[in-house]
Amino acid sequence: MSSETITFHNVERPAFEALRRHLLNGLGAERVGGDELRCLGVRGTLKYDEKRNATTVSLRHVPSVFNAAQVFTWLHETLADARDGRVDGHVGSTEPEGDLYWDQLTLKITNSSGLTLNVSNVPTLSHGEYSTYPVSVPSGPQETAFVASSKLASEIGPAGSMTYNLADGTVLNINFDMQFPVGQKSTFTASLSGARNGSYGLAISDSHSDWEGQGTRWAVDLTLNPNPGSTTVEASYTR
């Protein structure tokens, strides 16, 4: 991969040192030379700028089990933990939570239709990217269908559409648009089409919360019922 670089600002020297100790002592990182480290197969440089109080990370290699966004996100979270005194160079959380994403939409589907909802068409998002790419949803308990996020450190919410198909020809159409400007309405709509769409019903609920007073975490729960009902539903919020 080509080198990918990000700079974290407002990082004091003690937090940077705690992060480096955590990598070396807690996760067994190896010094490759100079500022370069190898940790869990990831190879890159970690530098501190005293004048700017900033930490710059350049990734030279990321194994296929990770991606650059996950690594940057984990580093961002660990620096935040170090700043709050929760990192001491020993074992800590290694699961990235996506905190560098400004806005994030998580769709969970309860598919009670008796048939699998198969992913049919997933166009490129108008804005953003998929943190969790859309997957088919079997009939049964609630499943996470996808997670759409603003691009890394971008202050623009994700927007896009996709379709799911049932084996009987019914189509589930999904559209979402997370608006960034204050006072604007973000929407998520789902609708059924096809010759047998009247055999099913949709229900929807949602919740949203600010992440550190900045971006929004929006959770939408969609249910596909095997009984006739509403074939169009919408959830929304205003920032």
N, C-alpha and C positions, 0 to 999 in steps of 0.2 A: 504494500500500500504506500501511497505517497504520504509524506509527513503531514500530520494535522496538528495544529497548535491552538491553544486557548490560554488567555491570561485571566487569572482571578485577582480582582482588586481588593483593597482594604484588608490585606492579610498581614498581620503583625508577625515579626520574626519568631516568637515562641510558637505560634500556630503552625508555621512552616516547619519548624524543627520537630514539632510533635508529629506532623504528618510523615516526615522523612523517617523518624524513629519507628513509627507504626509500620511503614513499608519494610524497613530493614529487620526489625526485631519481631514484629507481630506476624508479618506475612512472608518473611524469609526472602526478601528482595536481595539481589546481588548487584554489586557495583561492577558495571561493565567498563567504566573509565570516565573520569571527570565527573560531569553531572548526570551521566547516563546510568540508568538502572534497568534491571530485568526482573519482573515480578509476575508470577503466575502466567508466564508466557508473553506478557506485554513488555515491550521494550521502548524506552523513550527517555527524554531528559526532563529534569525537574530543577528549575532555577528560581532564585529569589532576587528581587530588585529592591535594595534598601531605600533608594530615593523615592520610589513610587509605592512602596509597601504592596508589592504585587508578586504573585507566583505565576510563572509561565511554564506550561507543560507542552512538550512536543512529542507526539507519538510516532515512533518509527515503524513499529510492528505491533499489530493486534491480532491474536489468533482468532480462528473462525468462531470459537465459542463465545466471543465478546464482540462488541463493536465500539467505535470511538466514543459515541454518545454515552454509552454505559460507563465507560472508564472515566470520562470527564465528569459525569454526574456523580459517580462515587467519590471522586477526588473533591468535588465541591462540597458534598455532604460531610466528608471526613474533616475538611478544613473548618467547616462550621462547628462540628463536634469538638475539634481541637480548640477553637476560639472559646468554646463554652466549658473547656476543661474536661471533656468526656473522652479524650483520646490520650493515652499515656504510653504509647509504644507497644502495647500488648494487643491481644486479640480483640477485635471489635466487629461491628457489622460490615459485611462485604456485599450486601445486596443493594444495588442502585435503586432509587425511588423516583428518578426522573425530575428532580427538583430544579434542573436548569431549564425545564420547559416552562414557558410563561403560562400557557393555557393547555389544558388536557381534558379530553372527553373519553370516558369509559362507557362502553355500551355492554350491558349484560342482557341476555335473552333467556327467557323461560319458554321453551318450545314444547307445548303440550299437544301438538297437532297429531302425533303418532308417526310422523314422517321426518326425515332429516332435512333441515334447512341447508341447502347446498349453496356455497358461494358461487355466484354466477358471473358477475362483472364487477371489477374493482378498478375504476379509472384512477389515474394519478390525481392526488388531491389538488384542489385549486390553491390552497395554502396549507403548509404543514407537512407532517409525515406520520406514518404509522409506527408507534412504539411497539404495539402488538398488532401484527398484520391480521386482517379479517380471516376468520376460520369458519368452517361449516359447524352448525350447531345441531347435535342429535336431539331427538325427542327425549325429554326427561327433565332433570333438575336444571336450575339456572346455570348458564355458562357465560364466561366473558367472550364476547364476539370479536371485539377489537378495542384498541386504545389509540386514539388519534391525538397528536400533540403539535403544538407550534414547534417550528424548527429550533434547534439548540440555541438558547439565549435570544430568540427572536420574539418581539412583542407584537406578533400577529397570530391570531387564533386559527386553528385548523378549520378547513371547510372542504366539503366533498360530498360524494354520493356513491352508492353501491346497490347491487341487487342480490337477493337470495331467491332460490327456486325450491319448490316442493315437487315431488315426483308426479303429482297430479296436474302439474302445469300452473299452479298458483305462484305468483311472483310477489316477493316482499321488496318494496322500493324504499330506500333510506336516503335522506338528505339531511345534512347538518352544516351549520355555519356559526362559528363562535366569533362574534364581533369584538374587536379590540377597543374601539372608542367608548369612553364613558357615556352612559345614557342610551347606548344602542342595544337593540334586542337581538339576542342569540336564539337560534331556533334549531330544533331537531324534529323532523317529521318522518313518519312511517306510514306506508299505505300498501294495500293489497290490490293486485290486479290479476287478470286471467279468468277463464270461464267458470272456475269453481271458487272464486274469491269470496263469494257470499256464504260459503260453508264454514268460514272462520271468523274470528273476531280478534281485535287488537286491544290491548290495554297498556297504559304507559304511566310511569311515575319517574320523578327525577329529584335530585338534590344538588346543590352547588355550594362551594365555600371558597373564600379567598386563601391563596397561599401567601403567607407573610404580608398580607395587605396588597399584593400585587396581582399575579395571575389568578386564574380561576380553575378549580378542579370540579368538573361537572360529571356527575354519574347519572346515567339514564338506564332505567330498567324497563324492558319491553317484554310483553307477554303475548304469545300467539295461542289463542284458545281454539279448541276443536268445535266450537259452537258458533252459530251466526251471531254477529255483533258489529261493532264499529269497524270499518275497513280503512279508516284514516284517523291517525292520532298525532298530536303535537305536544312537545314540551318546550318551554322557553324560559329565559330569564333576562333581565336588563342589568347591565353592569353598572 
